[in-house]
Amino acid sequence: MRAIIPTAGVGKRLQPFTHTVPKVLLQVADRPIVGHIIEKVVAQGIRDITFIVGHLGDRIQRYVTRRYPQVNASFVEQAEPLGLGHAVYLGRDLQRDESEPLLVILGDSIIDADLETLAQSEGTDLIGVLEVDNPRRFGVVELDGEFISRMVEKPEHPKTNLAVVGIYYFNHPSILFETLEANIAQGIKTCDEIQLTDALQGMIEKGVRMRLLKVHSWLDCGTPETLLSTNHELLRRRFMDAAFPAARFENVAITPPVCISETARVKDSLIGPDVTIAGDAVVSGSIIRNTIVNEGAQVHNARLTDSIVGNHAVVRESALRLYVGDNSEIVFG
């Protein structure tokens, strides 16, 4: 099985952080967003992964090749933001075996799904779906019994609240690529983009059977608020019982859950709950709650709540809530 992970999104809603860091490399809990996704894919025995890259794609390539040497990674550039369908289509040439199943999983959200059931799909394609409160923001599926009968991208009047949340399994990847190619050639767009949802609807019309893939949770990482929410959820799932040797820190009190990189330096501070401190960060004389302190950042004599501090940014003295971009310096007092 091969996987395609589209990672070319610019992440406008996460600026200023995404001016200098690809959205998928923003930290949540113990690793960047895309690292959580790669871990899930590799856990299923998948080693051939194609990354569709765009904005700052060289940084994604460096991260993947350094952190995951066991992955047979390939990188394809999406030079223009023409849509998710177009991004997936760019991975077609690396699908050498038409009978090889294909997993597509978006690189900008963290999904907990029953991936172990993929091999039992009995020839049908599977689409990850979750019930949501506002389905107009998503591709939406309609059902006929156990099979998907229709898919509509961002409908004005959705008939169900079953939203497509970014994970797809194809037993028929050749039909997927044929349909995407036809849509691109004919200029078929929704919201001015080549949509994957439109291609899936075309496949249904060709007789491809699709069922729902059970998704337990979908953690959005699209805004500063949802990035912090996802960080909160991952920390509570995995780091409630994390232990930190007393000798590692000088005069530090920790309220779990907290994730502190082994290369971070923390002293004279109250940390937690719901705090991530990434590699090479330095924190001193501070009180920090529900905050992500990214790689190489410095926080001195500050009070931070509900905040994000970018890579190598510096915050000194007092603050309450901040979204501080990379390489910035904020001084109060």
Rosetta blueprint (number, residue, H / E / L):
1 M L
2 R E
3 A E
4 I E
5 I E
6 P E
7 T L
8 A L
9 G L
10 V L
11 G L
12 K H
13 R H
14 L H
15 Q L
16 P L
17 F H
18 T H
19 H H
20 T L
21 V L
22 P L
23 K H
24 V H
25 L H
26 L L
27 Q E
28 V E
29 A L
30 D L
31 R E
32 P E
33 I H
34 V H
35 G H
36 H H
37 I H
38 I H
39 E H
40 K H
41 V H
42 V H
43 A H
44 Q L
45 G L
46 I L
47 R L
48 D E
49 I E
50 T E
51 F E
52 I E
53 V E
54 G L
55 H L
56 L L
57 G H
58 D H
59 R H
60 I H
61 Q H
62 R H
63 Y H
64 V H
65 T H
66 R H
67 R H
68 Y L
69 P L
70 Q L
71 V L
72 N E
73 A E
74 S E
75 F E
76 V E
77 E E
78 Q L
79 A L
80 E L
81 P L
82 L L
83 G L
84 L H
85 G H
86 H H
87 A H
88 V H
89 Y H
90 L L
91 G L
92 R H
93 D H
94 L H
95 Q L
96 R L
97 D L
98 E L
99 S L
100 E L
101 P L
102 L E
103 L E
104 V E
105 I E
106 L L
107 G L
108 D L
109 S E
110 I E
111 I E
112 D E
113 A E
114 D L
115 L H
116 E H
117 T H
118 L H
119 A H
120 Q H
121 S L
122 E L
123 G L
124 T L
125 D E
126 L E
127 I E
128 G E
129 V E
130 L E
131 E E
132 V L
133 D L
134 N L
135 P H
136 R H
137 R H
138 F L
139 G E
140 V E
141 V E
142 E E
143 L E
144 D E
145 G L
146 E L
147 F E
148 I E
149 S E
150 R E
151 M E
152 V E
153 E E
154 K L
155 P L
156 E L
157 H L
158 P L
159 K L
160 T L
161 N L
162 L E
163 A E
164 V E
165 V E
166 G E
167 I E
168 Y E
169 Y E
170 F E
171 N L
172 H L
173 P H
174 S H
175 I H
176 L H
177 F H
178 E H
179 T H
180 L H
181 E H
182 A H
183 N H
184 I H
185 A H
186 Q H
187 G L
188 I L
189 K L
190 T E
191 C L
192 D L
193 E E
194 I L
195 Q L
196 L H
197 T H
198 D H
199 A H
200 L H
201 Q H
202 G H
203 M H
204 I H
205 E H
206 K L
207 G L
208 V L
209 R L
210 M E
211 R E
212 L E
213 L E
214 K E
215 V E
216 H E
217 S E
218 W E
219 L E
220 D E
221 C L
222 G L
223 T L
224 P H
225 E H
226 T H
227 L H
228 L H
229 S H
230 T H
231 N H
232 H H
233 E H
234 L H
235 L H
236 R H
237 R H
238 R H
239 F L
240 M L
241 D L
242 A L
243 A L
244 F L
245 P L
246 A H
247 A H
248 R H
249 F L
250 E E
251 N E
252 V E
253 A E
254 I E
255 T L
256 P L
257 P L
258 V E
259 C E
260 I E
261 S L
262 E L
263 T L
264 A L
265 R E
266 V E
267 K E
268 D E
269 S E
270 L E
271 I E
272 G L
273 P L
274 D L
275 V E
276 T E
277 I E
278 A L
279 G L
280 D L
281 A L
282 V E
283 V E
284 S E
285 G L
286 S L
287 I E
288 I E
289 R E
290 N E
291 T E
292 I E
293 V E
294 N L
295 E L
296 G L
297 A L
298 Q E
299 V E
300 H E
301 N L
302 A L
303 R E
304 L E
305 T E
306 D E
307 S E
308 I E
309 V E
310 G L
311 N L
312 H L
313 A L
314 V E
315 V E
316 R E
317 E L
318 S L
319 A L
320 L L
321 R L
322 L L
323 Y E
324 V E
325 G L
326 D L
327 N L
328 S L
329 E E
330 I E
331 V E
332 F L
333 G L
